[in-house]
């Protein structure tokens, strides 16, 4: 399924959840549509999906049985999986403290970084704002040489359309 030129991405739980959120808000509807486009790119082998233990944990704890089942179906498309480790937890703690974000968000970002994802996508505006993205990149440097980028799925899809995703 994975192409040799496929780009590894990590989606936060809220991206997987967007199609099940209140679609009356334009930005939520746009994010849900972006998620569907990203899934199509994954199925076409143009993108590779990284999963993690924190994603599995959050999906398992979704209250709605139907939503939980559909999100778990999407997680089945993950070609790679990063297990929780002391190294991931230590990086997450550093991200939480240095970048001033919640623990679970930090675990997602640490998983993306340690799993070598090129892009981290989230619908959480606090997590994807430029100040935060710079903080993650700074903390990423000791762990890898490849550029790491955090952004909203709408922006990611726009970049795909423009041919700006490397």
Backbone as ProteinMPNN parsed JSONL, in Angstrom:
{"seq_chain_A": "XXXXXXXXXXXXXXXXXXXXXXXXXXXXXXXXXXXXXXXXXXXXXXXXXXXXXXXXXXXXXXXXXXXXXXXXXXXXXXXXXXXXXXXXXXXXXXXXXXXXXXXXXXXXXXXXXXXXXXXXXXXXXXXXXXXXXXXXXXXXXXXXXXXXXXXXXXXXXXXXXXXXXX", "coords_chain_A": {"N_chain_A": [[0.83, -1.195, 0.0], [1.982, 1.221, 0.69], [3.742, 3.749, -0.917], [7.084, 4.267, -2.24], [7.777, 6.893, -2.228], [6.131, 7.945, -0.4], [4.752, 10.057, 2.092], [5.208, 10.304, 5.534], [2.751, 10.776, 7.943], [1.113, 12.054, 10.898], [-1.894, 11.931, 12.561], [-3.736, 13.678, 14.929], [-6.063, 12.644, 17.483], [-8.356, 14.254, 17.371], [-8.577, 14.92, 14.685], [-9.301, 12.543, 13.425], [-11.792, 12.387, 14.546], [-13.304, 14.452, 13.47], [-15.28, 14.061, 11.295], [-17.466, 13.25, 12.761], [-18.253, 15.241, 14.388], [-20.195, 18.228, 15.171], [-21.476, 19.349, 12.267], [-22.489, 21.79, 11.516], [-20.95, 24.009, 11.862], [-18.78, 25.906, 9.92], [-15.91, 25.716, 9.882], [-15.436, 23.271, 11.14], [-16.709, 21.533, 9.402], [-15.095, 21.92, 7.134], [-12.668, 20.899, 8.123], [-13.431, 18.244, 8.508], [-13.911, 17.494, 5.839], [-11.311, 17.833, 4.878], [-10.026, 15.806, 6.3], [-11.206, 13.567, 5.065], [-10.166, 13.831, 2.47], [-7.464, 13.49, 3.028], [-7.514, 10.844, 3.91], [-8.152, 9.605, 1.495], [-5.799, 10.093, 0.058], [-4.056, 8.574, 1.563], [-5.072, 5.996, 1.136], [-4.504, 5.852, -1.548], [-1.829, 5.548, -1.461], [-0.119, 7.691, -1.376], [0.372, 9.019, 0.939], [1.552, 8.02, 4.153], [0.425, 6.607, 7.125], [1.003, 7.143, 10.531], [0.532, 5.498, 13.54], [-0.16, 5.34, 17.123], [0.323, 4.431, 20.595], [-1.019, 6.268, 22.271], [-2.975, 7.275, 20.57], [-4.475, 4.926, 20.143], [-5.323, 4.482, 22.784], [-6.93, 6.78, 23.289], [-8.88, 6.443, 21.3], [-10.036, 4.04, 22.101], [-11.345, 4.897, 24.361], [-13.484, 6.455, 23.56], [-16.78, 7.425, 23.96], [-19.15, 7.021, 22.387], [-20.237, 4.229, 20.754], [-20.51, 3.741, 17.987], [-19.019, 5.86, 16.818], [-16.518, 5.294, 17.966], [-15.969, 2.776, 16.781], [-15.798, 3.485, 14.045], [-13.646, 5.254, 14.039], [-11.643, 3.548, 14.92], [-11.6, 1.889, 12.689], [-10.485, 3.65, 10.815], [-7.987, 3.944, 11.976], [-6.92, 1.521, 11.389], [-5.713, 1.867, 8.991], [-3.189, 2.701, 9.49], [0.132, 2.309, 8.705], [2.385, 2.194, 10.145], [3.376, 2.009, 13.594], [3.853, 3.51, 16.72], [4.994, 2.524, 19.753], [4.357, 3.262, 23.201], [6.931, 4.546, 25.235], [9.649, 4.997, 27.545], [11.292, 6.918, 26.502], [9.577, 8.293, 24.707], [7.709, 9.27, 26.552], [9.374, 10.929, 28.128], [10.183, 12.862, 26.242], [7.661, 13.904, 25.681], [7.0, 15.048, 28.148], [8.886, 17.07, 28.232], [8.059, 18.589, 26.006], [5.512, 19.301, 26.887], [6.161, 20.938, 29.094], [8.001, 22.896, 28.036], [6.678, 23.904, 25.778], [4.229, 24.507, 26.681], [1.718, 22.993, 26.617], [-1.077, 20.682, 26.86], [-0.831, 17.471, 28.517], [-1.692, 15.116, 27.059], [-1.752, 16.082, 24.423], [0.941, 16.648, 24.142], [1.968, 14.057, 24.278], [1.003, 12.998, 21.868], [2.408, 14.613, 20.019], [5.057, 14.017, 20.698], [5.045, 11.311, 20.036], [4.687, 11.492, 17.264], [7.064, 12.787, 16.554], [9.093, 10.989, 17.483], [8.342, 8.781, 16.038], [9.094, 9.478, 13.543], [7.428, 10.956, 11.831], [6.674, 13.233, 9.246], [4.826, 15.242, 9.117], [2.599, 16.6, 11.512], [-0.72, 16.589, 12.285], [-3.435, 18.458, 13.514], [-6.593, 19.522, 14.819], [-6.707, 21.275, 16.82], [-6.319, 24.504, 17.619], [-4.521, 25.765, 19.396], [-2.477, 23.931, 19.584], [-1.419, 23.881, 17.009], [-0.56, 26.445, 16.392], [1.791, 28.914, 15.191], [3.845, 29.697, 17.019], [3.907, 27.498, 18.722], [4.563, 25.448, 16.917], [7.171, 26.174, 16.226], [8.425, 25.745, 18.675], [8.142, 22.933, 18.931], [9.712, 22.116, 16.749], [12.224, 22.98, 17.573], [12.652, 21.295, 19.758], [12.703, 18.921, 18.442], [15.066, 18.642, 17.008], [17.335, 17.241, 18.348], [16.498, 14.634, 18.003], [16.131, 13.874, 15.392], [16.929, 14.419, 11.901], [15.358, 15.257, 9.817], [13.029, 17.713, 8.71], [10.279, 18.836, 10.7], [6.819, 19.373, 10.884], [3.948, 21.004, 12.165], [0.49, 21.308, 11.739], [-2.844, 22.471, 10.806], [-5.339, 20.266, 9.438], [-6.712, 21.344, 7.206], [-5.004, 23.288, 6.11], [-2.916, 21.57, 5.456], [-4.072, 19.989, 3.403], [-4.508, 22.01, 1.527], [-1.856, 22.6, 0.919], [-1.089, 20.174, -0.228], [-2.619, 20.23, -2.558], [-1.421, 22.376, -3.856], [1.004, 21.335, -4.378], [2.991, 21.555, -2.493], [3.809, 19.872, -0.498], [6.369, 18.017, 0.859]], "CA_chain_A": [[0.0, 0.0, 0.0], [2.804, 2.404, 0.849], [4.669, 4.04, -1.993], [8.412, 4.596, -1.746], [7.835, 8.343, -2.054], [5.03, 8.281, 0.495], [5.113, 10.946, 3.208], [4.672, 9.816, 6.806], [2.016, 11.803, 8.691], [0.478, 11.654, 12.153], [-3.121, 12.676, 12.816], [-4.221, 13.719, 16.302], [-7.384, 12.03, 17.614], [-9.428, 15.171, 16.97], [-8.714, 14.895, 13.226], [-10.105, 11.344, 13.147], [-13.14, 12.615, 15.085], [-13.999, 15.558, 12.81], [-16.506, 13.719, 10.564], [-18.531, 12.915, 13.703], [-18.562, 16.443, 15.161], [-21.287, 19.069, 14.674], [-21.101, 19.85, 10.944], [-23.121, 23.079, 11.22], [-19.898, 25.033, 11.885], [-18.032, 25.824, 8.654], [-14.527, 25.248, 10.05], [-15.489, 21.838, 11.472], [-17.05, 20.855, 8.15], [-13.884, 21.972, 6.302], [-11.704, 19.954, 8.693], [-13.955, 16.9, 8.215], [-13.635, 17.266, 4.423], [-9.858, 17.68, 4.753], [-9.734, 14.456, 6.785], [-11.606, 12.611, 4.029], [-9.179, 13.939, 1.385], [-6.227, 12.882, 3.519], [-7.734, 9.394, 3.894], [-8.07, 9.185, 0.093], [-4.372, 10.123, -0.288], [-3.455, 7.419, 2.25], [-5.515, 4.802, 0.409], [-3.821, 5.877, -2.848], [-0.413, 5.285, -1.221], [0.672, 8.925, -1.461], [0.71, 9.345, 2.323], [1.611, 6.885, 5.066], [-0.139, 7.008, 8.408], [1.654, 6.658, 11.743], [-0.329, 5.359, 14.716], [0.571, 5.32, 18.393], [-0.425, 3.932, 21.746], [-1.914, 7.305, 22.787], [-4.128, 7.278, 19.656], [-5.276, 3.742, 20.468], [-5.924, 4.717, 24.099], [-8.022, 7.743, 23.163], [-9.944, 5.836, 20.483], [-10.678, 3.028, 22.946], [-12.139, 5.566, 25.396], [-14.573, 7.243, 22.985], [-18.023, 6.91, 24.536], [-20.069, 6.562, 21.349], [-19.772, 2.961, 20.18], [-20.421, 3.893, 16.536], [-17.877, 6.734, 16.542], [-15.317, 4.541, 18.345], [-15.749, 1.738, 15.761], [-15.381, 4.11, 12.784], [-12.294, 5.788, 14.233], [-10.743, 2.382, 14.938], [-11.461, 1.474, 11.287], [-9.516, 4.565, 10.205], [-6.667, 3.643, 12.547], [-6.439, 0.3, 10.72], [-4.929, 2.296, 7.829], [-1.824, 3.037, 9.922], [1.15, 1.358, 8.257], [3.415, 2.164, 11.19], [2.83, 2.243, 14.933], [4.871, 3.791, 17.723], [4.577, 2.144, 21.1], [4.763, 4.148, 24.28], [8.219, 4.164, 25.821], [10.165, 6.027, 28.446], [11.821, 7.964, 25.629], [8.42, 9.072, 24.246], [7.152, 9.985, 27.714], [10.305, 11.998, 28.516], [10.059, 13.936, 25.251], [6.339, 14.508, 25.89], [7.086, 15.897, 29.348], [9.649, 18.26, 27.837], [7.178, 19.366, 25.128], [4.457, 19.854, 27.754], [6.723, 22.016, 29.917], [8.633, 23.957, 27.244], [5.746, 24.472, 24.793], [3.022, 24.865, 27.436], [0.503, 22.346, 26.12], [-1.596, 19.603, 27.702], [-0.056, 16.23, 28.51], [-2.062, 14.218, 25.953], [-1.28, 16.701, 23.18], [2.396, 16.456, 24.13], [2.215, 12.645, 23.949], [0.786, 12.853, 20.423], [3.512, 15.264, 19.311], [6.258, 13.204, 20.951], [4.899, 10.089, 19.234], [4.933, 11.87, 15.868], [8.491, 13.088, 16.42], [9.874, 9.753, 17.653], [7.957, 7.869, 14.964], [9.655, 10.038, 12.31], [6.425, 11.577, 10.957], [7.1, 14.514, 8.662], [3.779, 16.209, 9.46], [1.685, 16.338, 12.62], [-1.94, 17.341, 12.001], [-4.374, 18.58, 14.622], [-7.625, 20.558, 14.69], [-6.57, 22.124, 18.003], [-5.61, 25.721, 17.209], [-3.403, 26.035, 20.305], [-1.407, 22.975, 19.282], [-0.831, 24.11, 15.681], [-0.151, 27.825, 16.131], [3.194, 29.04, 14.768], [4.723, 29.72, 18.195], [4.019, 26.112, 19.184], [5.275, 24.68, 15.895], [8.597, 26.499, 16.379], [8.867, 25.071, 19.897], [8.291, 21.497, 18.628], [10.864, 21.942, 15.86], [13.425, 23.145, 18.385], [12.819, 20.087, 20.571], [12.848, 17.788, 17.522], [16.42, 18.589, 16.448], [18.212, 16.163, 18.841], [15.911, 13.317, 17.757], [16.072, 13.555, 13.968], [17.47, 15.465, 11.032], [14.323, 15.705, 8.888], [12.136, 18.8, 9.131], [9.012, 18.413, 11.314], [5.863, 20.466, 10.777], [2.625, 20.822, 12.781], [-0.482, 22.203, 11.105], [-4.245, 22.082, 10.706], [-5.533, 19.444, 8.231], [-7.151, 22.168, 6.065], [-3.779, 23.847, 5.532], [-2.181, 20.45, 4.871], [-4.723, 19.644, 2.131], [-4.203, 23.112, 0.602], [-0.459, 22.428, 0.502], [-1.065, 19.032, -1.145], [-3.188, 20.697, -3.837], [-0.446, 23.29, -4.481], [2.258, 20.604, -4.598], [3.987, 22.056, -1.541], [4.142, 18.862, 0.516], [7.597, 17.32, 0.487]], "C_chain_A": [[0.87, 1.254, 0.0], [3.749, 2.571, -0.334], [6.018, 4.432, -1.433], [8.567, 6.098, -1.522], [6.736, 8.846, -1.12], [5.538, 9.09, 1.689], [4.424, 10.446, 4.473], [4.028, 10.97, 7.576], [1.41, 11.191, 9.949], [-0.742, 12.542, 12.35], [-3.486, 12.558, 14.286], [-5.629, 13.115, 16.335], [-8.502, 12.952, 17.143], [-9.605, 15.235, 15.453], [-9.572, 13.697, 12.824], [-11.572, 11.556, 13.542], [-13.953, 13.628, 14.292], [-15.247, 15.156, 12.036], [-17.708, 13.442, 11.48], [-18.919, 14.095, 14.591], [-19.694, 17.221, 14.487], [-20.873, 19.757, 13.375], [-21.755, 21.185, 10.579], [-22.106, 24.218, 11.244], [-18.997, 24.833, 10.669], [-16.622, 25.266, 8.838], [-14.479, 23.754, 10.38], [-15.802, 21.033, 10.212], [-15.835, 20.817, 7.211], [-12.834, 20.983, 6.798], [-12.14, 18.51, 8.439], [-13.681, 16.551, 6.748], [-12.142, 17.061, 4.171], [-9.439, 16.278, 5.201], [-10.058, 13.418, 5.706], [-10.636, 12.641, 2.837], [-7.859, 13.286, 1.774], [-6.355, 11.355, 3.5], [-7.638, 8.851, 2.464], [-6.607, 9.128, -0.365], [-3.638, 8.935, 0.355], [-3.808, 6.141, 1.498], [-4.851, 4.701, -0.956], [-2.315, 5.635, -2.703], [0.477, 6.505, -1.301], [1.12, 9.403, -0.084], [0.724, 8.054, 3.132], [1.214, 7.393, 6.438], [0.603, 6.337, 9.555], [0.634, 6.617, 12.873], [0.518, 5.33, 15.974], [-0.31, 4.744, 19.491], [-1.389, 4.979, 22.299], [-3.141, 7.433, 21.874], [-5.054, 6.11, 19.976], [-6.017, 3.925, 21.793], [-7.121, 5.66, 23.986], [-9.182, 7.174, 22.354], [-10.734, 4.827, 21.312], [-11.636, 3.659, 23.963], [-13.231, 6.488, 24.859], [-15.891, 6.619, 23.427], [-18.986, 6.35, 23.503], [-19.493, 5.317, 20.672], [-19.576, 3.068, 18.665], [-19.202, 4.734, 16.144], [-16.568, 5.998, 16.835], [-14.974, 3.505, 17.26], [-15.233, 2.35, 14.452], [-13.969, 4.689, 12.888], [-11.289, 4.637, 14.267], [-10.549, 1.826, 13.527], [-10.431, 2.351, 10.57], [-8.102, 4.269, 10.702], [-6.071, 2.367, 11.946], [-5.578, 0.644, 9.498], [-3.496, 2.687, 8.193], [-0.862, 1.933, 9.484], [2.251, 1.204, 9.297], [2.758, 2.493, 12.517], [3.988, 2.478, 15.891], [4.318, 3.444, 19.096], [5.079, 3.173, 22.099], [6.079, 3.627, 24.856], [8.638, 5.28, 26.774], [10.694, 7.208, 27.64], [10.694, 8.881, 25.122], [7.864, 9.899, 25.401], [8.067, 11.13, 28.166], [10.244, 13.171, 27.539], [8.717, 14.654, 25.422], [6.354, 15.454, 27.088], [7.82, 17.194, 29.014], [8.799, 19.177, 26.952], [6.093, 20.045, 25.961], [4.984, 21.066, 28.523], [7.242, 23.188, 29.079], [7.642, 24.665, 26.32], [4.394, 24.821, 25.408], [1.74, 24.318, 26.814], [0.121, 21.189, 27.041], [-0.812, 18.313, 27.49], [-0.402, 15.322, 27.328], [-1.622, 14.781, 24.603], [0.227, 16.485, 23.042], [2.756, 15.006, 23.793], [2.016, 12.385, 22.454], [1.979, 13.425, 19.649], [4.805, 14.465, 19.481], [6.214, 11.913, 20.134], [5.185, 10.37, 17.764], [6.423, 12.104, 15.63], [9.316, 11.796, 16.467], [9.567, 8.74, 16.559], [8.402, 8.34, 13.588], [8.607, 10.569, 11.323], [6.959, 12.922, 10.468], [6.123, 15.626, 9.037], [2.936, 15.691, 10.613], [0.462, 17.214, 12.381], [-2.885, 17.294, 13.188], [-5.381, 19.68, 14.303], [-7.574, 21.54, 15.86], [-5.699, 23.33, 17.647], [-4.414, 26.032, 18.102], [-2.2, 25.156, 19.961], [-0.703, 23.305, 17.97], [-0.394, 25.553, 15.421], [1.366, 27.918, 15.922], [4.167, 29.011, 15.943], [4.962, 28.296, 18.701], [4.849, 25.294, 18.202], [6.785, 24.933, 15.976], [9.184, 25.789, 17.594], [9.084, 23.576, 19.631], [9.522, 21.265, 17.761], [12.169, 22.048, 16.639], [13.7, 21.877, 19.19], [13.032, 18.841, 19.716], [14.301, 17.579, 17.107], [17.307, 17.472, 17.014], [17.73, 14.756, 18.459], [15.894, 12.914, 16.292], [16.604, 14.706, 13.144], [16.403, 16.039, 10.108], [13.426, 16.775, 9.523], [10.813, 18.233, 9.655], [8.065, 19.599, 11.295], [4.527, 20.082, 11.405], [1.669, 21.81, 12.137], [-1.891, 21.635, 11.163], [-4.433, 21.253, 9.428], [-6.003, 20.237, 7.007], [-5.932, 22.741, 5.349], [-2.97, 22.747, 4.844], [-2.756, 20.078, 3.5], [-4.473, 20.753, 1.096], [-2.787, 22.971, 0.056], [-0.319, 21.239, -0.458], [-1.528, 19.49, -2.53], [-2.198, 21.585, -4.597], [0.875, 22.588, -4.782], [3.367, 21.021, -3.667], [4.366, 21.059, -0.453], [5.333, 18.072, 0.026], [7.731, 16.036, 1.253]], "O_chain_A": [[0.518, 2.248, -0.635], [4.467, 1.642, -0.703], [6.111, 4.878, -0.29], [9.394, 6.525, -0.717], [6.456, 10.043, -1.068], [6.618, 8.829, 2.22], [3.218, 10.198, 4.484], [4.658, 11.996, 7.83], [1.222, 9.978, 10.047], [-0.634, 13.768, 12.311], [-3.539, 11.453, 14.828], [-6.309, 13.085, 15.31], [-9.49, 12.486, 16.575], [-10.691, 15.576, 14.983], [-10.464, 13.82, 11.984], [-12.475, 10.974, 12.943], [-15.177, 13.665, 14.423], [-16.237, 15.884, 12.12], [-18.845, 13.405, 11.01], [-19.8, 13.976, 15.443], [-20.096, 16.903, 13.368], [-20.019, 20.644, 13.382], [-21.595, 21.662, 9.456], [-22.375, 25.288, 10.699], [-18.512, 23.729, 10.42], [-16.179, 24.436, 8.044], [-13.569, 23.052, 9.938], [-15.221, 19.971, 9.989], [-15.579, 19.799, 6.568], [-12.184, 20.309, 5.999], [-11.3, 17.648, 8.18], [-13.263, 15.433, 6.448], [-11.751, 16.225, 3.357], [-8.601, 15.64, 4.562], [-9.273, 12.501, 5.466], [-10.323, 11.597, 2.264], [-7.218, 12.618, 0.963], [-5.417, 10.656, 3.118], [-7.105, 7.763, 2.247], [-6.223, 8.214, -1.095], [-2.718, 8.369, -0.235], [-2.943, 5.301, 1.251], [-4.653, 3.601, -1.473], [-1.604, 5.528, -3.703], [1.702, 6.379, -1.294], [2.123, 10.105, 0.044], [-0.007, 7.112, 2.828], [1.62, 8.477, 6.857], [0.808, 5.123, 9.554], [-0.051, 7.607, 13.128], [1.747, 5.301, 15.913], [-1.522, 4.593, 19.331], [-2.475, 4.623, 22.756], [-4.242, 7.676, 22.367], [-6.27, 6.281, 20.07], [-7.189, 3.569, 21.912], [-8.194, 5.379, 24.52], [-10.344, 7.401, 22.692], [-11.961, 4.773, 21.229], [-12.614, 3.035, 24.373], [-13.842, 7.23, 25.629], [-16.09, 5.413, 23.28], [-19.582, 5.296, 23.729], [-18.405, 5.352, 20.097], [-18.599, 2.552, 18.123], [-18.448, 4.362, 15.245], [-15.623, 6.069, 16.05], [-13.813, 3.38, 16.87], [-14.334, 1.795, 13.822], [-13.193, 4.62, 11.935], [-10.201, 4.748, 13.701], [-9.465, 1.347, 13.195], [-9.605, 1.849, 9.808], [-7.139, 4.336, 9.937], [-4.857, 2.163, 11.992], [-4.805, -0.19, 9.027], [-2.684, 2.97, 7.312], [-1.028, 0.77, 9.851], [2.962, 0.198, 9.319], [1.726, 3.162, 12.569], [4.977, 1.745, 15.88], [3.312, 3.998, 19.539], [6.079, 3.856, 21.877], [6.3, 2.42, 24.947], [8.048, 6.361, 26.793], [10.556, 8.36, 28.05], [10.846, 10.103, 25.11], [7.582, 11.087, 25.244], [7.576, 12.192, 28.548], [10.251, 14.331, 27.951], [8.652, 15.879, 25.318], [5.777, 16.541, 27.032], [7.428, 18.274, 29.455], [8.814, 20.396, 27.124], [5.794, 21.222, 25.761], [4.319, 22.1, 28.589], [6.952, 24.345, 29.385], [7.744, 25.871, 26.099], [3.52, 25.365, 24.733], [0.805, 25.064, 26.522], [0.907, 20.775, 27.894], [-0.214, 18.091, 26.437], [0.498, 14.811, 26.663], [-1.17, 14.032, 23.736], [0.723, 16.176, 21.959], [3.743, 14.758, 23.1], [2.779, 11.634, 21.846], [2.493, 12.785, 18.732], [5.552, 14.265, 18.523], [7.235, 11.477, 19.603], [5.848, 9.578, 17.095], [6.972, 11.666, 14.619], [10.14, 11.548, 15.586], [10.423, 7.935, 16.192], [8.126, 7.685, 12.583], [8.861, 10.627, 10.12], [7.618, 13.648, 11.212], [6.509, 16.777, 9.244], [2.604, 14.508, 10.683], [0.58, 18.436, 12.285], [-3.109, 16.243, 13.788], [-5.063, 20.645, 13.608], [-8.315, 22.523, 15.883], [-4.5, 23.195, 17.404], [-3.393, 26.517, 17.613], [-1.053, 25.594, 20.042], [0.491, 23.036, 17.83], [0.095, 25.854, 14.332], [2.121, 27.087, 16.427], [5.211, 28.363, 15.863], [6.082, 27.937, 19.064], [5.732, 24.538, 18.605], [7.581, 24.008, 15.812], [10.308, 25.291, 17.546], [10.093, 23.013, 20.055], [10.288, 20.333, 18.002], [13.109, 21.292, 16.393], [14.845, 21.437, 19.291], [13.493, 17.816, 20.219], [14.717, 16.444, 16.878], [17.984, 16.8, 16.235], [18.486, 13.792, 18.584], [15.667, 11.747, 15.973], [16.718, 15.833, 13.628], [16.522, 17.179, 9.659], [13.117, 16.729, 10.714], [10.292, 17.26, 9.109], [8.455, 20.711, 11.65], [4.033, 18.973, 11.203], [1.979, 22.994, 12.001], [-2.099, 20.476, 11.52], [-3.756, 21.509, 8.432], [-5.719, 19.838, 5.877], [-5.842, 22.683, 4.123], [-2.404, 22.968, 3.773], [-2.005, 19.877, 2.546], [-4.252, 20.463, -0.08], [-2.549, 23.196, -1.13], [0.478, 21.29, -1.394], [-0.903, 19.173, -3.541], [-2.142, 21.553, -5.826], [1.77, 23.186, -5.378], [4.546, 20.871, -3.989], [5.168, 21.379, 0.424], [5.322, 17.523, -1.076], [8.707, 15.309, 1.072]]}, "name": "protein", "num_of_chains": 1, "seq": "XXXXXXXXXXXXXXXXXXXXXXXXXXXXXXXXXXXXXXXXXXXXXXXXXXXXXXXXXXXXXXXXXXXXXXXXXXXXXXXXXXXXXXXXXXXXXXXXXXXXXXXXXXXXXXXXXXXXXXXXXXXXXXXXXXXXXXXXXXXXXXXXXXXXXXXXXXXXXXXXXXXXXX"}
